[in-house]
Amino acid sequence: MTKGRILVSGSSGPIGTALLPRLAQGDYQVMRLVRAASGGIPWDPAQPLDPRLVSGFAGVIHLAGEPIVGRWTEAKKRRIYESRTAGTQNLANALAGAEERPRVLISASAIGFYGSRGDELLCENSASGQDFLSAVCRDWESSTGAALQAGIRTVHARFGLILSRHGGALPKMLTPFRLGLGGRVGNGRQWWSWIHIKDVVEAIVHALENASLQGPVNVVAPAPVRNSRFTKILAELVDRPAWLPIPGFAARLVFGQMADELLLASQRVEAAKLRDHGYRFAYSELPNALEALLRRR
């Protein structure tokens, strides 16, 4: 007997790829919300969704959105914003209008909500920042309003830097580091709040099954590190020196605004709600997390 039907959007991304097998192992019946006409429920995030298609699910996990990595042209920024806000709003409206609504909606967000904050320790109650990503995350979370007003428990999973072998930042970082060309970004003092993909998946399941968990939830490991420490650990694990720093101006030349808001931004974030709701991390320290990922390659 299954625990219930779960609807997942963004299932082909790094999080979804790891999450679906875990849900199946946990006796959930998984259905995907997909752009293609086969393999799930078809949808266009930019268009309203028929509430009949999303009725009868115990929970919905919404991960879809334009990939954030890459040079931020005005067109790219528009896709980043609209894919998150319009897609989330259309899904929330459909869930609110469904005859049989889900008990919970877990919608992706990011610690970019806080902006760059130096050494300040940030928790779920901290104010949002004022840059582009902060606005994206703020409006992204607000787009679930219809679901919340309909009485659906809503969780905004504010993901940190996700470490995975199958996507995200780590595979892109590994190539220069293995060639001995890695190093800190800028002055290296910015805080990076990271999380292993296993803990991402388990935190989502924890939120799915913990009825008292709602609102914004920081999904980050307990021990953030400065960028200089991150790059030093990574270099040691691939047995190469971290001797070639990337100056801030060079990062901006290559990545534009993305460099300031992702690579050079300092976000020292704590997972206060997960901790207070009894979540136990599989990987609390960066060396163990990176070693586990690299060992399995």
N, C-alpha and C positions, 0 to 999 in steps of 0.2 A: 504493500500500500504506500503510495507516494505522500510526501508532506504537503504537496500542493503544486499548482502550475505556476511557473515563473516566466515572465516575459522579459527578454533582454535585448536592448538596442546596442549598437556598436560592438557586436559580438565577435567581429573579425579583427579587432584591435588587440594590442598586447594584454590588456586587462581581460577582455572578453574571452580571448583564446585560453587563458589560464583559468578563468572562472567557470566556464561551461562544464568541463569535466568534474570540477569540484562539486558543483550543484548536482550533477547526475549521481556522483558517489554519495551525496547526502540525501538521496531518495527524492529529489525534486524532479518534476517533469518540466523540461525547458522548451520554450518556444522562442524563436528569434524574430525580431522586428528588423526587416531587411529592405534594402533598396531594390534588389533584384526580385523578380516575380516567383522565383523558386526557392525552396529551403526555409520558408517561414512566412510571416505575415508581411506583405509588401506595403511600403509606405514611402512617401516623399516628405522629408522633414519640413519642407517649406510650405506644405499644403495641409489643410485640416484633415484629421484622421477620423474615420467612422467609429464612433463609440462602441458599436456592436463587435468590432474586431478585437477590442481589448477588454471585453467583459469576461468575468469568470476566472481571473488570475488572482492567486493569493498575494503575489508581490510583483513589482516591476523594477527592473534595474536599468537605468538609462545612462549609457556611456557614449552615445554617438556625438560626434563633433569633428569639424575640420582639424587635421593635424596642426599643431601649433609651431612645430619646428620648421625653420626655413626663413628666408629673408622676408620681412614684413613689408610688402608693397601695400598700397592702399587697397588693391583688390584682395590680397591675402587677408588683410585685417578685416575687411568686410565679410569675407567667408568665415573667418574665425568667430566673429561676433554673431552673424545671422544664423549660422548652423547651430549654435548653442541656444540662443534666445528664442528664435522662431520654432526650432524643432522641439524644444522643451515645452514651450507654451502650447503648441498644437497637441503634444502628447498629454500634457496635464489637462487640457480642455476635454480631450476624448475620455480620459480616465474619470474625470468628474461627471461626465454625461453617461457613463456606462451603467447598464442596469444592475450589474454585479461588480462593484468597485473592488480594487485590491485593498488589502489591509495596509500595505506599505509601498511607498515609492522611494527608491534610493537613486538620487540623481547626482551625477558627477559634477564636481566643481574643482577648485584648485587653491593652493596656498597663495597663488598670485593675487587672491582677494586682498591680501594685506599690503601689497606693494613692498618696496625696499625699506627696511626699518632698522638697519644697523644691528646693534647688539640687543635690541629690545626683545624680551621673551613674549611670544605671541600665543594666545589661547583663543578659543572659539568666540570669546566675548570682545576680542580686540577689534578696533575700528578698521574699516577698509582703507586702502590706500587711494591715491588720486590719479594713478597712471592708467594706460589703456587696459592692461590685464585686470586691474582692480575693477574697472568699470564693466568689463566683460563678465567677470565672476559675480559681481553684485547683481547685474541684470539677469544673468543665467539663473542664479538662485531665486530671484524674484519671479521668474517665468513659471515656477511651479505653483504659483498662487492659487490657481483654480483647484488643483488637487488638495491643497491644504485646506481651503475653504469648504471643500466637500467632505472633510473629515478623514482624509487619507493621511496616515502618519507619514511624514516626509522627512527624509534625511538628505542633507547636502554633504556629500563626501569630498572634503577638500584635500585632494591628493597632493603629496609632495613630489620630489624627484623619484620616480619609480625606477627601480633597478631590476632589469629583466634581460634575459639572453635573447629574447625574441622581438625586440623593438624598444623604442625610447632612446634615451641618451647613451646608455652604456655601450652598445655595439659601435656607435659612432665614435666614442672616445677611445675604444680599445685599439683601433688601427694605428693612430699616431703614437700611442703609448707603446705598443709592441714594436714599433720601428725606432723607439728611443727618442721620439720627437714630442713627448708630452710634457706638460708643466702647468703651473697655476694659471688662472685667468685673471687678468688685472693684477691688483696687489695681493690677491689670494685671501683677504681677510673677510670676505663675504661668507655668511653662514649658508650652508646647503642643508636643507631638511629632506632627507632621503627616506626611502622605504623599500624593502625587498618585496618582490612580486607575490611571494607566498603570503606575506602579511597583508598585502592589499586584498587578496582574495579572501583570506580568513576574516579580515575586518568587515568586508562586505557581508559575508555570511553571518557574522556576529550582529551586524546591524539589522539584517533580515530577520533574525530570530529573537532579538532583544526588544520587546515591545516598549520599553521605557526610553529607548535611544531615539532622539529626533532632533531636527534642526541641523545647524552646521556641526560637522564632526571632522576634526583634523586627522588625516590618515598619514601619519609620519612616524618614524621610529623614535624611541625615547632619547637618542643621543645624536643630535645634529652636529655637524663638523664644519669647520671653515674650509673653504675651497683648497687652500694650501695643504691642509691635512688630508682631504679627500684625494687629491692628485698624488700626494706622497705615498699613501697606502696603495693606490692603484698601481703606481710605478713599481713598488716593491713586490707586489703580487705577480707582475709579469716580468720581474727581474730586469728592469730597465731603470735608468736614472730619470728623474723628473727635472730636467735641466733647461727646458726651453719654454719659458713663460710666454703667454700670449698677452701683449699689452692691451689695455682697454681700448685704445684707439684702433688697433688692428681688428679686435673683435667687432667694433662698431662698423669698420669698413666692410667686413664680410657679411655681418648679420643685421646691420642697421639697428633699429629700435629694439629688436629682439635681444640684442646683447645686453642692453641696459636693464631690461625687465626680466630676463631669465638668467643669463650667464653671470652678470655682475651684480644682480640684486642680492641683498642680504636678508634672509628670512629665517629667523631662529624660532621655530614653531614647536609647540608641545602638543601631544595628543591627550589633552586633559580629559575629554569625555570618554574616550576609549579606555583610558586608565581607570577612571572612576566607575565605569560600567563593567569592570572585570576582565577586559581583554588582556591576554598574555601574549607578548610578541615572541615569534619564533627567532627573529634576528633583531636584537637590541643594539648591537655594536657593528659599526661599519666593516671592520676587518673580517669578521665572521660572515657577514652578508656577501661581500665581494668574493671572498674565498670560495664560498659555496657555489656561487654562480660561475666562477671561472673554472672550478674543478670539474664541473659537469659539462663543459663545452666539448 
